[in-house]
Amino acid sequence: MSASSSPKLAAEAARRPGPSTAAPDAPLPAEYWESVLKDPRVAATGAEKRQRRLSEIQRHVLRVSCRRCERTVEIQTADAVRLYGRNAVWKDVAQRLLDNTCQQRTGRHEEDGCWPAFETN
């Protein structure tokens, strides 16, 4: 860095606002919380994601696996909408996808079928 640029940087730093003088435990303004809640990157909980209708899901591929047999089933969202309808709930569609190809049949209703584990990301 040249000697001539050093005063320029010092002058620029002096013009910048300093850190906030609010106390660390002071409440954050309502605008802050509103922007946080509206941020599209805020993830829904796993339960909320499972309850979404297919038309509300933005992902290209939906994936569910079985906790019992470790089998994974994938379907494109567009195909799921075409087969089950826009208003179908993802949790119900996922269970049907697993059950349609389930290999865990014992003959006892309470033991039959796959146990869905939904992808969280």
Solvent accessible surface area in square Angstrom, and as a share of the most:
residue,aa,sasa,rsa
1,M,188,0.84
2,S,66,0.42
3,A,93,0.72
4,S,93,0.60
5,S,34,0.22
6,S,57,0.37
7,P,85,0.53
8,K,146,0.62
9,L,84,0.42
10,A,64,0.50
11,A,49,0.38
12,E,64,0.29
13,A,54,0.42
14,A,86,0.67
15,R,177,0.65
16,R,148,0.54
17,P,127,0.80
18,G,59,0.56
19,P,126,0.80
20,S,97,0.63
21,T,141,0.82
22,A,67,0.52
23,A,57,0.44
24,P,145,0.91
25,D,129,0.67
26,A,40,0.31
27,P,128,0.80
28,L,92,0.46
29,P,78,0.49
30,A,79,0.62
31,E,125,0.56
32,Y,97,0.37
33,W,126,0.44
34,E,91,0.41
35,S,70,0.45
36,V,51,0.29
37,L,137,0.68
38,K,147,0.62
39,D,36,0.19
40,P,129,0.81
41,R,203,0.74
42,V,82,0.47
43,A,78,0.61
44,A,24,0.19
45,T,83,0.48
46,G,30,0.28
47,A,55,0.43
48,E,94,0.42
49,K,48,0.20
50,R,76,0.28
51,Q,102,0.45
52,R,80,0.29
53,R,103,0.38
54,L,1,0.01
55,S,40,0.26
56,E,94,0.42
57,I,20,0.10
58,Q,163,0.72
59,R,90,0.33
60,H,130,0.58
61,V,42,0.24
62,L,4,0.02
63,R,79,0.29
64,V,1,0.01
65,S,33,0.21
66,C,2,0.01
67,R,159,0.58
68,R,68,0.25
69,C,39,0.23
70,E,146,0.65
71,R,58,0.21
72,T,71,0.41
73,V,28,0.16
74,E,94,0.42
75,I,23,0.12
76,Q,84,0.37
77,T,16,0.09
78,A,73,0.57
79,D,48,0.25
80,A,0,0.00
81,V,38,0.22
82,R,171,0.62
83,L,105,0.52
84,Y,46,0.17
85,G,31,0.29
86,R,152,0.56
87,N,105,0.54
88,A,24,0.18
89,V,27,0.16
90,W,17,0.06
91,K,77,0.33
92,D,71,0.37
93,V,2,0.01
94,A,0,0.00
95,Q,57,0.26
96,R,136,0.50
97,L,22,0.11
98,L,0,0.00
99,D,47,0.25
100,N,106,0.54
101,T,73,0.42
102,C,13,0.08
103,Q,139,0.62
104,Q,59,0.26
105,R,134,0.49
106,T,73,0.43
107,G,72,0.69
108,R,136,0.49
109,H,171,0.76
110,E,121,0.54
111,E,64,0.29
112,D,40,0.21
113,G,6,0.06
114,C,4,0.03
115,W,123,0.43
116,P,27,0.17
117,A,32,0.25
118,F,33,0.14
119,E,54,0.24
120,T,106,0.62
121,N,128,0.65
